[in-house]
Amino acid sequence: MIKMDDCLGMYEEPADTTKQQERHYYLLSELQNLIKSLPSSCQQRLSYTMLSDLALALIDGTVFEIVQGLLEIQHLTEKNLYNQRLKLHSEQVNLKKKKFKPYNLSWLREITASLLKALEQRIKDEQRMMDEKIVLELDQKVIDQQSTLEKAGVPGFYVTTNFQELTLQMNLLELILKLQQKETHLGGHLS
């Protein structure tokens, strides 16, 4: 015997499909409008198919949440690295102030100058190592973001160090963020 709930389910499915289709067309239209603000070299690489696939990936809002989470992680990482560099710089300035005060005797001045030169080289080396650490950590964040978005099925995302592909991925992220901002301003109209 057929239950009434089973019949209702049959009627809801086409409505859901229609709603998803409307959302897909809306997102695709918005993406097509947004790419006009990108450099022409990037516009040429964003085919209709890629934009359509991106719109499909954005339908349920999960990708927006993923991108927002990745952005928050990136900001926290950047803030942490910046604070580490400031701390190192502050420690180096304090070390310089404490250890090397000028003396009146010429031989002490020569020793002080020699020690100061060695300290400045040490400071330079520490700063270079900190900067290299920062670059490596940020590069790893990019790889993590690419991998996460690839696993989420977002078109155009995969792990790469190719500059053109990175630029395209950054532009795709910009499009996603602009759509997310528009959704927020419209009070969830895209949902």
C-alpha positions in Angstrom: 0.0 0.0 0.0 1.3 3.5 -0.9 1.6 5.9 2.0 0.8 9.6 1.7 4.3 10.5 2.9 5.8 8.5 -0.1 3.6 10.5 -2.5 4.6 13.8 -0.9 8.3 12.8 -1.3 7.8 12.3 -5.0 6.4 15.8 -5.4 9.1 17.5 -3.3 12.0 16.1 -5.3 11.2 18.1 -8.5 10.7 21.2 -6.5 14.1 20.7 -4.9 15.6 20.1 -8.3 14.0 23.3 -9.6 15.3 25.2 -6.6 18.8 23.9 -7.1 18.6 24.7 -10.8 17.5 28.3 -10.1 20.3 28.7 -7.5 22.8 27.3 -10.0 21.7 29.7 -12.7 21.7 32.6 -10.3 25.3 31.7 -9.0 26.5 31.2 -12.6 25.1 34.6 -13.6 26.7 36.3 -10.6 30.0 34.6 -11.4 29.8 35.8 -15.0 29.2 39.3 -13.8 32.0 39.2 -11.2 34.7 37.9 -13.7 34.4 41.2 -15.6 36.4 42.8 -12.8 39.3 40.4 -13.2 42.2 40.9 -15.5 41.4 39.9 -19.1 44.1 37.2 -19.0 42.3 35.5 -16.1 38.8 36.0 -17.7 40.1 34.1 -20.8 41.0 31.1 -18.6 37.6 30.9 -16.9 35.5 29.1 -19.4 31.7 28.8 -19.1 32.1 25.2 -18.1 34.5 26.0 -15.2 32.1 28.8 -14.0 29.2 26.4 -14.3 31.1 23.8 -12.3 32.1 26.4 -9.7 28.4 27.5 -9.4 27.4 23.8 -8.8 30.1 23.5 -6.1 28.8 26.6 -4.4 25.1 25.6 -4.3 24.8 24.3 -0.8 27.1 26.9 0.8 29.6 24.4 2.1 32.4 25.8 0.0 31.7 29.3 1.4 32.2 27.9 4.9 35.4 26.1 3.9 36.8 29.2 2.3 35.9 31.3 5.3 37.6 28.8 7.6 40.7 28.7 5.5 40.8 32.5 5.5 40.5 32.7 9.3 43.3 30.1 9.6 45.5 32.1 7.2 44.9 35.4 9.1 45.8 33.7 12.4 48.9 32.2 10.9 50.0 35.6 9.4 49.3 37.3 12.7 51.3 34.7 14.7 54.2 34.9 12.3 54.2 38.7 12.4 54.2 38.6 16.2 57.1 36.1 16.2 59.1 38.4 13.9 58.3 41.4 16.1 59.4 39.5 19.2 62.7 38.5 17.6 63.3 42.1 16.5 62.5 43.4 20.0 64.8 40.9 21.6 67.6 41.9 19.2 67.1 45.6 19.9 67.2 44.9 23.7 70.3 42.8 23.3 72.0 45.6 21.4 71.1 48.1 24.1 72.2 46.0 27.1 75.5 44.6 25.9 77.1 47.5 24.1 77.4 50.9 25.7 80.2 53.1 24.3 83.2 53.5 26.5 85.7 56.4 26.7 88.8 54.3 26.2 89.8 53.8 22.6 90.8 50.1 22.9 87.4 49.4 24.5 85.7 51.2 21.7 87.5 49.0 19.2 86.5 45.8 21.0 82.9 47.2 21.4 82.8 47.9 17.6 84.0 44.4 16.8 81.5 42.8 19.1 78.8 45.1 17.7 79.7 44.1 14.2 79.4 40.4 15.2 76.1 41.0 16.9 74.7 42.8 13.8 75.7 39.9 11.7 74.0 37.5 14.1 70.9 39.7 14.0 70.9 39.7 10.2 71.3 35.9 10.1 68.4 35.4 12.6 66.2 37.7 10.7 66.9 35.9 7.4 66.2 32.6 9.0 63.0 33.9 10.5 61.9 35.3 7.1 62.7 32.0 5.4 60.6 30.2 8.1 57.8 32.6 7.5 57.9 32.0 3.7 58.0 28.2 4.1 55.1 28.3 6.6 53.0 30.5 4.3 53.8 28.2 1.3 52.6 25.3 3.3 49.4 27.1 4.1 48.8 27.6 0.4 49.4 23.9 -0.3 46.9 23.1 2.6 44.3 25.4 1.1 44.7 24.0 -2.4 44.4 20.5 -1.1 41.4 21.2 1.0 39.6 23.0 -1.8 40.5 20.2 -4.2 39.1 17.6 -1.8 35.9 19.7 -1.5 35.5 19.4 -5.3 36.0 23.1 -6.1 36.9 23.4 -9.8 40.3 24.8 -10.6 41.9 23.8 -7.3 44.8 21.3 -7.0 48.2 21.5 -5.4 50.6 23.5 -7.7 53.4 26.0 -7.5 52.9 27.2 -11.1 52.5 31.0 -10.9 49.7 31.2 -13.6 47.7 28.5 -11.8 48.2 30.1 -8.4 47.0 33.4 -9.9 43.9 31.7 -11.4 43.2 30.1 -8.0 43.6 33.4 -6.2 41.1 34.9 -8.7 38.7 32.0 -8.1 38.9 32.6 -4.3 38.3 36.3 -4.9 35.1 35.4 -6.9 33.9 33.0 -4.1 34.6 35.6 -1.4 32.7 38.3 -3.4 29.7 36.0 -3.8 29.8 35.2 -0.1 29.9 38.9 0.7 26.9 39.5 -1.6 25.0 36.6 0.0 25.7 38.1 3.5 24.5 41.6 2.4 21.4 40.2 0.8 20.5 38.3 4.0 21.0 34.8 2.7 19.2 35.3 -0.7 21.6 32.9 -2.2 20.7 30.1 0.2 
